Every structure is written in C-alpha cells, then in structure tokens.
Amino acid sequence: MHTIIHRNHHNRFPNTEPVTQAFRSPHYDCNDLAQAMKLVIYVPGVDASGIEITTQGPDIFVTARKTHHVRANWQALHLEKAQLDYQLKLRLGMGFDYEALQASVAHGVLTIALPKKQLVPASTPILHRQVA
C-alpha cells in the first residue's frame, strides 16, 4: 500500500511579515517552427533596458522590469498587481542552441528566437536485424 505524505509548510515560528509576490507571470505564445522555437512574450510597460534573459541547462528565465515613475501628486490606487514586474520560467529542453538566441522588443512585445540544434548524422550505418 502506498503512503501519501503531505508536507506541512507552516513554520514553528510564523513569519510576521506579509508575503508579497515580487513578480507576475506574463502572457506568452510558443510557436514551434521547422528550424527554431519562437517565443512571443507580452510585457507592456517594459523597454529593452529592463529585460534580462538567462539560460541554465534546459531552462530559460526571462525577467522584465517596468520603469517605475514616482509622481509628485502620487496617491495609492490599489494597482499593486498592475505595477509588478514580469518573470517567466520555462523548461524547453536540450534540443535548442541557447548560445544563438536572438531577442527583440517592440511596443511591449518581446520576441525570442531559439534555433534548434542540428542533428549530427551517425557515421556508422544502422544494422537491421531480422528476427524469425
């Protein structure tokens, strides 16, 4: 018989600080083309200097920070969620050439092109075996 263990994430000493989320997940589209993967990420309010793209193994991390303007007549409008920066984490696999990644941003739309790795043809012929 299998046992399911539910982890209790409550600390013995609860944290008194409120937990706030520093990022929100952007909307994105993933298009699989013949020679590349095309990611279209919607990050309104972000310019090119606020975008950071990092890769680690089969994962890609996109962080897009908005420019935050402080106005003289500022009042809280409860737009905390709308003011958050964007962060996207995707596991795409090892079939892509992350070194040849190309990205562009225009009008709040970030486009990333990831070329697929070329398959190396085997130098030895494949032997077929017949089984009676």
C-alpha positions in Angstrom: 0.0 0.0 0.0 1.3 3.5 -0.9 1.5 6.2 1.6 0.9 9.8 0.7 2.8 12.3 2.9 1.5 15.9 2.9 4.2 18.3 3.9 3.2 20.9 6.4 4.8 24.1 5.3 3.9 26.0 8.5 6.9 27.1 10.5 7.2 26.6 14.1 7.6 30.4 14.4 5.4 32.0 11.8 6.8 34.9 9.8 5.2 38.2 10.9 5.9 39.9 7.6 3.2 39.7 4.9 4.3 37.6 1.9 4.2 39.7 -1.2 4.9 38.4 -4.7 7.6 40.4 -6.4 6.8 39.3 -9.9 3.8 38.3 -12.0 3.7 35.9 -14.9 3.3 37.4 -18.4 1.2 36.1 -21.1 3.2 34.3 -23.8 2.9 32.3 -27.0 5.2 29.4 -28.1 5.5 28.6 -31.8 7.4 25.6 -32.9 8.9 26.3 -36.3 10.9 24.0 -38.6 14.3 25.4 -37.6 13.6 27.3 -34.4 11.3 27.9 -31.5 9.7 31.3 -31.4 8.6 32.7 -28.0 6.4 35.8 -28.0 6.1 37.3 -24.5 3.7 40.2 -23.8 5.4 42.7 -21.3 3.6 46.0 -21.6 5.4 49.0 -20.0 8.9 47.4 -20.4 11.6 48.7 -22.6 14.8 46.9 -23.8 17.0 48.1 -20.9 14.7 46.4 -18.4 14.8 42.9 -19.9 17.1 40.2 -18.6 17.3 36.7 -20.3 19.3 33.9 -18.7 19.5 30.2 -19.5 20.6 27.4 -17.3 20.6 23.9 -18.7 17.2 23.2 -20.3 15.6 26.2 -18.7 15.1 29.8 -19.8 14.4 32.7 -17.4 13.0 36.0 -18.6 12.8 38.9 -16.2 11.2 42.2 -17.4 11.3 45.2 -15.2 9.0 48.1 -15.7 10.2 51.7 -15.4 8.6 53.0 -12.2 7.8 56.7 -12.2 7.2 58.5 -8.9 4.8 61.4 -9.4 4.6 64.5 -7.2 0.9 64.1 -6.7 1.0 60.3 -6.1 -1.9 58.6 -4.4 -2.4 54.9 -3.8 -4.8 53.5 -6.4 -4.5 49.8 -5.3 -2.7 49.0 -8.5 -0.1 46.8 -6.8 -0.7 43.9 -9.1 -0.5 46.0 -12.2 2.7 47.6 -11.0 4.6 44.3 -10.6 7.5 43.3 -12.8 7.3 40.2 -15.0 9.1 36.9 -14.7 8.8 33.8 -16.8 10.4 30.5 -16.2 10.2 27.8 -19.0 11.8 24.4 -19.4 12.3 23.9 -23.1 14.8 21.0 -23.1 18.3 20.5 -24.5 17.3 20.4 -28.2 18.0 24.2 -28.7 21.1 26.2 -29.3 20.9 28.7 -26.4 24.1 30.4 -27.5 22.5 31.6 -30.7 19.4 33.0 -29.0 18.1 36.2 -30.6 15.7 38.6 -29.0 13.9 41.9 -29.9 11.3 44.0 -28.1 8.9 46.5 -29.7 5.7 48.0 -28.2 5.7 45.8 -25.2 6.1 42.5 -27.1 9.3 40.6 -26.6 10.2 38.1 -29.3 12.8 35.4 -28.7 14.0 33.0 -31.4 15.8 29.9 -30.3 17.3 27.9 -33.1 17.1 24.1 -32.8 20.3 22.1 -32.6 21.3 20.3 -35.8 21.2 16.5 -35.5 24.6 15.0 -36.2 24.3 12.1 -38.7 25.7 8.9 -37.5 28.9 7.9 -39.3 28.3 4.2 -38.8 25.4 2.6 -40.7 22.5 1.2 -38.7 22.4 -2.5 -38.9 19.0 -4.1 -39.2 18.3 -7.4 -37.6 15.7 -9.9 -38.6 14.1 -11.9 -36.0 12.3 -15.1 -37.1 
